[in-house]
Amino acid sequence: MAGETNVSLWVRAEPFSYGALHIAPHPRLNFNNIKKIVIYAKNKGETGFPKLSYSVWRHIACNKLHLSEELAWLYFATCHLLSENTSPAERLEWDQKFAEGSEVVQDALKNKVRVGTLKFVLFLYIQQLNKVSLKASLVADTYGTTQGDLSLTLGAVDALGFVIAGSIDRCKTLQPLLDIAMLQTVQHKSGYSKLMRSFSLRLLQNWIKDSLVQNPFGISACIASGRRLSWPMGVAGDDLKEGKETQTKRGRIATNAHTVPKEHIKGSGTLENSSVKIHRCHSAFLYLLSPLRSVTIEKCHNTTVILGPVETHVYLSHCESVTLIATARIVTVSSCTLCTLHVLTPNPPVILSGVQRNMWDQPLCIGPDHKEDTPVWELMPITDFFTFNMPFEMEGPTRAIPGGLPSKYQRAIAQRNRQIDSWQKTVKEAGLTREQRKEFQGLVESRFHIWLSESGHKRELDNLAVPQTAKH
């Protein structure tokens, strides 16, 4: 038909990957109670609709749904992070005020935070994905009764844009769902009525279902049509000596940055501000030091991952013996064992059911596995703590750990440094001859190389050596 618009719609990955907690929601957070939130919020005037304030949500969550205040804030802050267009600079300013403020100031700052009410309701619905009887719940709540053709407001369709993205030019540019649905050439399909300024629910549902395609920027599309990256990678020590070709044993590194609309890329077209997924990686040391949007680390073992600043989430899932060094707004761990996290985050790390061990400070534990008398996490003993030396020179003013180390770990490092200084002084004052110093140095270096090999650090150092045949 002449004048037809080629519409492509797809489900956004981020709200489901990082918004939905991978655990069954609180029993009171069910469909019926979520529906009531909209009615209650509208009755609260400007503090409830169209933007929902945290103060109203906290009252609903804690007094009516009986959620903990920590969980109530986690839901609200996560939805705000994923749905509101707040710049990183504004978020950092808020974090600084919150960290420096008293409890009264912190409560006041929280109460000023607002999210779109309908977007937040969608966000809460997403939590139902991890209910065991999701199919039965959907059938009972959505299709239990026969109703006439209902209508949706512009605000409701706009809120749907939180979970549905779209394009009308083969993904060269992206447009909000509401803008596409209101196009003159689309209205007869999307069910938009200019007179009523609303949408027919039946027609809108059919139009969305008919226009759905696979996410063109998702993991599957990246693997299928992305570009293979030929980043230089280290070769293990024995292979390096023997000149073995390890190309066929490498994992795949792919990017679809070249297909993403330019207005959605900041900085580097390859890594900066990207969403990264690390899947089934083992016995590796990964350095991804550019600023990133989000990172998923899944089904990895015996691996060390060092990340630059992450704007939203780091999600660690089904991993074993993974060491993570990261700065991120939200850190979530699910079904992991023997993992060590060195993280800088303004929010408590979230530990979901199935985690057997984790590190750092005051995590929010959700799920039946955690009990107060037998917690699923522990603070790292100071005797096990060592600083990590970055083997790269990076641009920028940061030359130390932002905010410094916690005092007891800083004291342990200082004590260790004093022991090293004392040892060096002892050697210096021992009065060794030149030949004795040379022999002693050779002995120390020999023992050091034996320790490197036995501890596995030699392989790590060898992997940092880029093969001469690697493409740049």
ZAROPA-142299 format. One record per residue (C-alpha): residue number from 1; residue in one letter; z, y, x. Coordinates in pm, whole numbers, always signed. Layout:
! ZAROPA-142299
NUM A Z Y X $
...
END
This chain:
! ZAROPA-142299
1 M +0 +0 +0 $
2 A -95 +343 +134 $
3 G +198 +551 +243 $
4 E +433 +252 +276 $
5 T +705 +296 +539 $
6 N +766 +4 +774 $
7 V +1145 -22 +758 $
8 S +1348 -242 +992 $
9 L +1721 -283 +932 $
10 W +1966 -490 +1132 $
11 V +2337 -554 +1157 $
12 R +2514 -354 +1425 $
13 A +2681 -585 +1676 $
14 E +2964 -359 +1791 $
15 P +3179 -348 +1473 $
16 F +3178 -729 +1455 $
17 S +3210 -800 +1828 $
18 Y +3487 -550 +1897 $
19 G +3612 -438 +1556 $
20 A +3696 -775 +1402 $
21 L +4007 -932 +1551 $
22 H +3922 -1294 +1623 $
23 I +4212 -1427 +1421 $
24 A +4285 -1475 +1052 $
25 P +4405 -1142 +904 $
26 H +4747 -1079 +752 $
27 P +4768 -1258 +412 $
28 R +4820 -927 +231 $
29 L +4506 -783 +388 $
30 N +4288 -951 +126 $
31 F +3991 -832 -80 $
32 N +4193 -723 -383 $
33 N +4436 -512 -180 $
34 I +4156 -357 +26 $
35 K +3982 -246 -295 $
36 K +4302 -75 -407 $
37 I +4310 +134 -88 $
38 V +4015 +346 -207 $
39 I +4184 +423 -540 $
40 Y +4512 +509 -369 $
41 A +4340 +723 -106 $
42 K +4149 +924 -366 $
43 N +4477 +1000 -545 $
44 K +4611 +1150 -220 $
45 G +4356 +1431 -219 $
46 E +4223 +1565 +112 $
47 T +4453 +1346 +321 $
48 G +4303 +1032 +165 $
49 F +3939 +1096 +76 $
50 P +3667 +1129 +199 $
51 K +3858 +1116 +528 $
52 L +4167 +897 +547 $
53 S +4456 +1030 +755 $
54 Y +4670 +794 +959 $
55 S +4982 +906 +774 $
56 V +4840 +779 +443 $
57 W +4714 +456 +598 $
58 R +5050 +395 +771 $
59 H +5227 +428 +437 $
60 I +4986 +179 +277 $
61 A +4997 -65 +570 $
62 C +5370 -64 +639 $
63 N +5521 -4 +293 $
64 K +5272 -181 +66 $
65 L +5096 -443 +281 $
66 H +5396 -503 +511 $
67 L +5196 -485 +834 $
68 S +5372 -385 +1152 $
69 E +5320 -24 +1257 $
70 E +5166 -145 +1585 $
71 L +4905 -349 +1399 $
72 A +4842 -64 +1153 $
73 W +4767 +172 +1443 $
74 L +4551 -88 +1618 $
75 Y +4326 -119 +1312 $
76 F +4307 +257 +1263 $
77 A +4250 +347 +1629 $
78 T +3984 +76 +1670 $
79 C +3794 +193 +1363 $
80 H +3814 +554 +1483 $
81 L +3682 +452 +1825 $
82 L +3383 +268 +1678 $
83 S +3294 +494 +1385 $
84 E +3378 +854 +1477 $
85 N +3157 +1058 +1709 $
86 T +3433 +1186 +1938 $
87 S +3338 +1267 +2296 $
88 P +3510 +1084 +2585 $
89 A +3645 +1421 +2708 $
90 E +3813 +1485 +2372 $
91 R +3964 +1138 +2372 $
92 L +4098 +1184 +2725 $
93 E +4255 +1516 +2623 $
94 W +4422 +1344 +2326 $
95 D +4546 +1061 +2549 $
96 Q +4702 +1307 +2792 $
97 K +4885 +1497 +2516 $
98 F +5004 +1168 +2368 $
99 A +5130 +1035 +2703 $
100 E +5320 +1355 +2782 $
101 G +5461 +1413 +2433 $
102 S +5791 +1312 +2279 $
103 E +5806 +1055 +2000 $
104 V +5789 +1336 +1744 $
105 V +5482 +1485 +1914 $
106 Q +5318 +1141 +1933 $
107 D +5371 +1081 +1561 $
108 A +5225 +1425 +1484 $
109 L +4917 +1352 +1698 $
110 K +4863 +1019 +1525 $
111 N +4896 +1172 +1181 $
112 K +4615 +1417 +1261 $
113 V +4368 +1137 +1335 $
114 R +4124 +1067 +1049 $
115 V +3846 +821 +980 $
116 G +3594 +797 +697 $
117 T +3778 +623 +412 $
118 L +3486 +404 +308 $
119 K +3404 +316 +668 $
120 F +3766 +212 +719 $
121 V +3753 -5 +407 $
122 L +3441 -172 +549 $
123 F +3625 -218 +877 $
124 L +3910 -395 +696 $
125 Y +3660 -616 +510 $
126 I +3518 -718 +848 $
127 Q +3858 -865 +938 $
128 Q +3797 -1129 +668 $
129 L +3527 -1288 +887 $
130 N +3793 -1497 +1055 $
131 K +3942 -1637 +735 $
132 V +3901 -2013 +713 $
133 S +3789 -1997 +350 $
134 L +3557 -1697 +389 $
135 K +3274 -1847 +181 $
136 A +3507 -1933 -107 $
137 S +3663 -1587 -92 $
138 L +3327 -1414 -102 $
139 V +3209 -1619 -396 $
140 A +3530 -1566 -591 $
141 D +3560 -1195 -527 $
142 T +3198 -1088 -543 $
143 Y +3015 -1320 -777 $
144 G +3293 -1433 -1009 $
145 T +3181 -1216 -1302 $
146 T +2851 -1091 -1437 $
147 Q +2824 -712 -1446 $
148 G +2555 -462 -1531 $
149 D +2357 -270 -1272 $
150 L +2618 -71 -1080 $
151 S +2548 +240 -875 $
152 L +2655 +350 -529 $
153 T +2727 +706 -420 $
154 L +2559 +870 -123 $
155 G +2890 +847 +60 $
156 A +2906 +472 +8 $
157 V +2556 +416 +148 $
158 D +2634 +648 +437 $
159 A +2942 +436 +512 $
160 L +2720 +125 +517 $
161 G +2554 +283 +818 $
162 F +2868 +184 +1010 $
163 V +2750 -179 +1001 $
164 I +2373 -143 +943 $
165 A +2127 +37 +1170 $
166 G +1760 +106 +1108 $
167 S +1425 +235 +1224 $
168 I +1090 +325 +1068 $
169 D +878 +328 +1385 $
170 R +928 -17 +1536 $
171 C +1259 +78 +1698 $
172 K +1121 +365 +1906 $
173 T +1380 +587 +1741 $
174 L +1683 +509 +1527 $
175 Q +1776 +674 +1200 $
176 P +2090 +658 +982 $
177 L +2069 +411 +696 $
178 L +2118 +685 +435 $
179 D +1831 +895 +573 $
180 I +1595 +597 +560 $
181 A +1704 +496 +210 $
182 M +1637 +848 +78 $
183 L +1284 +877 +218 $
184 Q +1026 +956 -50 $
185 T +824 +647 +38 $
186 V +1129 +419 +25 $
187 Q +1319 +540 -283 $
188 H +1143 +307 -527 $
189 K +1265 +10 -321 $
190 S +1608 +133 -214 $
191 G +1696 +233 -569 $
192 Y +1769 +600 -502 $
193 S +1768 +831 -802 $
194 K +1723 +1202 -734 $
195 L +1846 +1285 -1079 $
196 M +2172 +1088 -1048 $
197 R +2201 +1132 -670 $
198 S +2305 +769 -641 $
199 F +2163 +425 -566 $
200 S +2112 +122 -785 $
201 L +2334 -146 -631 $
202 R +2095 -426 -729 $
203 L +1785 -257 -584 $
204 L +1968 -145 -272 $
205 Q +2093 -498 -204 $
206 N +1744 -643 -245 $
207 W +1589 -373 -26 $
208 I +1841 -429 +253 $
209 K +1794 -808 +243 $
210 D +1413 -774 +246 $
211 S +1424 -529 +540 $
212 L +1668 -719 +762 $
213 V +1545 -826 +1106 $
214 Q +1714 -961 +1414 $
215 N +1905 -693 +1606 $
216 P +1638 -571 +1853 $
217 F +1908 -462 +2098 $
218 G +2134 -767 +2067 $
219 I +2208 -1047 +2313 $
220 S +1940 -1284 +2179 $
221 A +1671 -1015 +2194 $
222 C +1780 -917 +2544 $
223 I +1747 -1276 +2666 $
224 A +1416 -1330 +2486 $
225 S +1238 -1006 +2573 $
226 G +1456 -829 +2829 $
227 R +1361 -767 +3187 $
228 R +1496 -1001 +3452 $
229 L +1691 -802 +3707 $
230 S +1644 -886 +4075 $
231 W +1972 -743 +4191 $
232 P +2065 -847 +4546 $
233 M +2333 -1117 +4538 $
234 G +2533 -1269 +4816 $
235 V +2489 -1621 +4941 $
236 A +2780 -1852 +5016 $
237 G +2870 -1898 +5383 $
238 D +2725 -2245 +5445 $
239 D +2403 -2159 +5263 $
240 L +2377 -1834 +5458 $
241 K +2402 -2016 +5791 $
242 E +2151 -2284 +5696 $
243 G +1910 -2040 +5529 $
244 K +1909 -2238 +5205 $
245 E +1716 -2101 +4910 $
246 T +1959 -2053 +4618 $
247 Q +1726 -1868 +4385 $
248 T +1695 -2161 +4145 $
249 K +2073 -2191 +4114 $
250 R +2128 -1830 +4018 $
251 G +2238 -1724 +3676 $
252 R +2015 -1493 +3479 $
253 I +2071 -1116 +3473 $
254 A +1866 -938 +3210 $
255 T +1854 -590 +3058 $
256 N +1684 -434 +2757 $
257 A +1759 -77 +2862 $
258 H +1384 -7 +2881 $
259 T +1354 -72 +2504 $
260 V +1649 +143 +2393 $
261 P +1557 +485 +2247 $
262 K +1607 +754 +2511 $
263 E +1854 +952 +2301 $
264 H +2089 +652 +2315 $
265 I +2093 +628 +2696 $
266 K +2316 +840 +2915 $
267 G +2263 +840 +3290 $
268 S +2129 +523 +3452 $
269 G +1873 +340 +3243 $
270 T +1998 +5 +3369 $
271 L +2377 -6 +3362 $
272 E +2545 +325 +3287 $
273 N +2684 +343 +2930 $
274 S +2555 -9 +2863 $
275 S +2721 -287 +2670 $
276 V +2754 -582 +2907 $
277 K +2812 -950 +2835 $
278 I +2915 -1189 +3113 $
279 H +2874 -1547 +2990 $
280 R +2959 -1879 +3158 $
281 C +3000 -1730 +3502 $
282 H +3200 -1934 +3752 $
283 S +3320 -1904 +4112 $
284 A +3184 -1550 +4141 $
285 F +3288 -1195 +4230 $
286 L +3126 -932 +4010 $
287 Y +3135 -558 +4075 $
288 L +3008 -345 +3784 $
289 L +3133 -3 +3881 $
290 S +2918 +227 +3667 $
291 P +3070 +380 +3350 $
292 L +3014 +128 +3069 $
293 R +3028 +134 +2689 $
294 S +3184 -211 +2637 $
295 V +3220 -543 +2819 $
296 T +3255 -901 +2696 $
297 I +3362 -1173 +2941 $
298 E +3320 -1513 +2780 $
299 K +3372 -1874 +2893 $
300 C +3406 -1785 +3262 $
301 H +3631 -1950 +3519 $
302 N +3744 -1892 +3877 $
303 T +3582 -1549 +3870 $
304 T +3689 -1198 +3969 $
305 V +3544 -908 +3768 $
306 I +3587 -547 +3881 $
307 L +3473 -286 +3630 $
308 G +3423 +88 +3636 $
309 P +3557 +296 +3344 $
310 V +3483 +133 +3006 $
311 E +3456 +375 +2713 $
312 T +3562 +136 +2436 $
313 H +3651 -233 +2473 $
314 V +3691 -507 +2729 $
315 Y +3707 -844 +2552 $
316 L +3810 -1152 +2749 $
317 S +3751 -1479 +2562 $
318 H +3788 -1852 +2642 $
319 C +3827 -1791 +3015 $
320 E +4028 -1970 +3280 $
321 S +4154 -1839 +3614 $
322 V +3975 -1506 +3577 $
323 T +4102 -1193 +3749 $
324 L +4005 -868 +3578 $
325 I +4041 -518 +3724 $
326 A +3944 -255 +3469 $
327 T +4007 +80 +3306 $
328 A +3936 +64 +2933 $
329 R +4048 +215 +2605 $
330 I +4120 -124 +2445 $
331 V +4166 -460 +2620 $
332 T +4167 -779 +2411 $
333 V +4235 -1132 +2533 $
334 S +4167 -1443 +2326 $
335 S +4208 -1815 +2407 $
336 C +4242 -1765 +2782 $
337 T +4457 -1943 +3038 $
338 L +4581 -1850 +3387 $
339 C +4409 -1510 +3373 $
340 T +4538 -1207 +3563 $
341 L +4469 -857 +3432 $
342 H +4511 -538 +3631 $
343 V +4434 -279 +3365 $
344 L +4475 +91 +3300 $
345 T +4466 +152 +2925 $
346 P +4612 +406 +2679 $
347 N +4668 +127 +2422 $
348 P +4873 -193 +2443 $
349 P +4656 -487 +2547 $
350 V +4593 -715 +2249 $
351 I +4670 -1084 +2294 $
352 L +4528 -1304 +2021 $
353 S +4632 -1655 +1929 $
354 G +4549 -1920 +2187 $
355 V +4631 -1721 +2502 $
356 Q +4858 -1902 +2745 $
357 R +4913 -1635 +3007 $
358 N +4834 -1270 +3072 $
359 M +4963 -973 +3269 $
360 W +5079 -628 +3202 $
361 D +5348 -429 +3039 $
362 Q +5369 -420 +2658 $
363 P +5085 -614 +2496 $
364 L +5053 -647 +2120 $
365 C +5063 -1020 +2044 $
366 I +4896 -1131 +1721 $
367 G +4899 -1489 +1598 $
368 P +5130 -1788 +1559 $
369 D +5125 -1893 +1926 $
370 H +5347 -1605 +2034 $
371 K +5725 -1623 +1982 $
372 E +5988 -1382 +2109 $
373 D +6183 -1656 +2288 $
374 T +5869 -1818 +2434 $
375 P +5615 -1536 +2489 $
376 V +5255 -1614 +2582 $
377 W +5253 -1347 +2853 $
378 E +5458 -1235 +3151 $
379 L +5469 -948 +3397 $
380 M +5332 -1030 +3739 $
381 P +5612 -1090 +3993 $
382 I +5617 -816 +4255 $
383 T +5589 -1079 +4530 $
384 D +5247 -1178 +4392 $
385 F +5113 -824 +4369 $
386 F +4863 -692 +4623 $
387 T +4628 -397 +4599 $
388 F +4257 -472 +4570 $
389 N +4037 -313 +4835 $
390 M +3699 -200 +4704 $
391 P +3425 -295 +4953 $
392 F +3199 -8 +4845 $
393 E +3191 +367 +4891 $
394 M +3168 +534 +4551 $
395 E +3078 +891 +4461 $
396 G +3331 +1102 +4276 $
397 P +3676 +1252 +4339 $
398 T +3884 +941 +4260 $
399 R +4025 +792 +4580 $
400 A +4344 +634 +4451 $
401 I +4478 +444 +4149 $
402 P +4471 +688 +3853 $
403 G +4829 +762 +3756 $
404 G +4968 +564 +4050 $
405 L +5137 +224 +4047 $
406 P +5447 +138 +3845 $
407 S +5750 +218 +4062 $
408 K +5862 -140 +4134 $
409 Y +5513 -241 +4248 $
410 Q +5482 +75 +4456 $
411 R +5815 -7 +4627 $
412 A +5693 -360 +4701 $
413 I +5374 -227 +4861 $
414 A +5573 +28 +5065 $
415 Q +5810 -245 +5186 $
416 R +5515 -464 +5287 $
417 N +5360 -172 +5478 $
418 R +5688 -112 +5660 $
419 Q +5692 -477 +5767 $
420 I +5338 -441 +5904 $
421 D +5434 -122 +6092 $
422 S +5740 -299 +6233 $
423 W +5530 -593 +6351 $
424 Q +5274 -367 +6517 $
425 K +5554 -178 +6691 $
426 T +5704 -507 +6814 $
427 V +5371 -616 +6960 $
428 K +5317 -276 +7121 $
429 E +5661 -279 +7286 $
430 A +5639 -642 +7401 $
431 G +5501 -538 +7740 $
432 L +5207 -782 +7735 $
433 T +4952 -770 +8013 $
434 R +4587 -704 +7938 $
435 E +4505 -1077 +7956 $
436 Q +4803 -1163 +7734 $
437 R +4698 -905 +7475 $
438 K +4345 -1047 +7475 $
439 E +4476 -1404 +7436 $
440 F +4717 -1295 +7163 $
441 Q +4441 -1111 +6976 $
442 G +4218 -1418 +6992 $
443 L +4499 -1636 +6855 $
444 V +4562 -1397 +6565 $
445 E +4191 -1377 +6482 $
446 S +4159 -1755 +6495 $
447 R +4449 -1803 +6256 $
448 F +4310 -1529 +6033 $
449 H +3972 -1703 +6003 $
450 I +4146 -2033 +5924 $
451 W +4343 -1856 +5650 $
452 L +4024 -1696 +5513 $
453 S +3859 -2036 +5488 $
454 E +4160 -2217 +5338 $
455 S +4228 -1943 +5082 $
456 G +3867 -1915 +4966 $
457 H +3839 -1550 +5072 $
458 K +3575 -1636 +5335 $
459 R +3331 -1728 +5058 $
460 E +3405 -1397 +4886 $
461 L +3327 -1204 +5205 $
462 D +3011 -1408 +5266 $
463 N +2891 -1331 +4914 $
464 L +2918 -959 +4987 $
465 A +2654 -1002 +5259 $
466 V +2318 -931 +5093 $
467 P +2040 -1167 +5209 $
468 Q +1766 -991 +5402 $
469 T +1502 -1141 +5171 $
470 A +1668 -992 +4859 $
471 K +1457 -744 +4665 $
472 H +1593 -393 +4614 $
END
